[in-house]
Amino acid sequence: MAAQRLALRTDLWPHVTDAEIWNRKKEVGFVTIPRTLPLIMQIQDSLTKNMPVGGTYLDLWCRVYDEGFVRLDKPHEQALASGFTTQRGPGIWGSRLDLLEKHGFIALAPGAQGRRSFALIFNPYQVIQKKRPEIDPGFYNALVSQAMAIGSQWFAPSSQAGSPVLPSQQIASHTSTG
């Protein structure tokens, strides 16, 4: 597949060299994010009516390591990266963190920066499953469709309609005898 995509890129942009393309294997400072993140952010913003949290959530993902939590020790920088550029930016950013926590996407923990010193990022698919009744069906169905198209099993049909097939359930079903 990679060879086919490279061939297509070469056909579409024959004068562009590899040196002009961002290569995640050669550069530093990368994080793994869900391919469905744009839809996740749209769902979040729809839940927080006129108080968008998507930019704040994206910034958290861009700062997270494999342990799943982020230090919130640079509020001015993190507010700016989240799109809050005025003097009130850090306060607005903090209120968006509170909304993300209220809706279950993150958990905040206290520390040297006060009550918002750390943020733990929960699996957004699990959160969205729990909040499904509050989510616009168009957004939800688009997310499910895209997740399934990329091979995610979170929204695969199971014995309980509408429930995700959790990795622990998959392991149990493969190891059970009967």
Residue pairs with C-beta under 8 A, 6 or more apart in sequence:
9 16
24 30
31 61
31 62
31 63
31 64
31 65
33 61
33 62
34 40
34 124
34 125
35 146
35 150
36 143
36 146
36 147
36 150
36 152
37 58
37 61
39 139
39 142
39 143
39 146
40 57
40 124
40 128
40 143
41 54
41 55
41 57
41 58
42 54
42 139
43 128
43 135
43 136
43 139
43 140
43 143
44 52
44 53
44 54
44 57
44 100
44 103
44 105
45 52
45 53
45 54
46 135
46 136
46 139
47 103
47 131
47 134
47 135
48 96
48 99
48 103
51 95
51 96
51 99
52 96
53 96
53 99
53 100
53 103
53 105
55 81
55 82
55 83
55 96
56 82
56 83
56 93
56 96
56 97
56 100
57 100
57 105
57 106
58 82
59 78
59 81
59 82
60 70
60 100
60 106
60 119
60 121
61 121
62 81
63 70
63 71
63 78
64 70
64 121
68 120
68 121
69 109
69 118
69 119
69 120
69 121
70 118
70 119
70 121
71 117
71 118
72 78
72 97
72 108
72 113
72 116
72 117
72 118
72 119
73 112
73 113
73 117
75 90
75 93
75 94
75 113
76 89
76 90
78 93
79 85
79 89
79 90
79 92
79 93
80 89
82 93
82 96
84 90
84 92
84 93
84 96
86 92
94 116
97 106
97 108
97 116
97 119
98 108
98 116
100 106
100 119
101 107
101 108
101 119
103 127
103 131
104 122
104 127
104 130
104 131
105 121
105 122
105 124
105 127
106 119
106 120
106 121
106 122
107 119
107 120
107 122
108 115
108 116
108 117
108 118
108 119
108 120
109 117
109 118
109 119
109 120
110 116
110 117
110 118
111 117
111 118
125 147
125 152
125 154
125 155
125 164
126 154
126 164
128 135
128 140
128 143
129 154
129 162
129 163
129 164
132 140
132 162
143 155
144 155
147 154
147 155
148 155
148 156
153 164
153 165
153 167
153 170
154 164
154 165
154 166
155 164
156 164
156 165
158 164
158 165
158 169
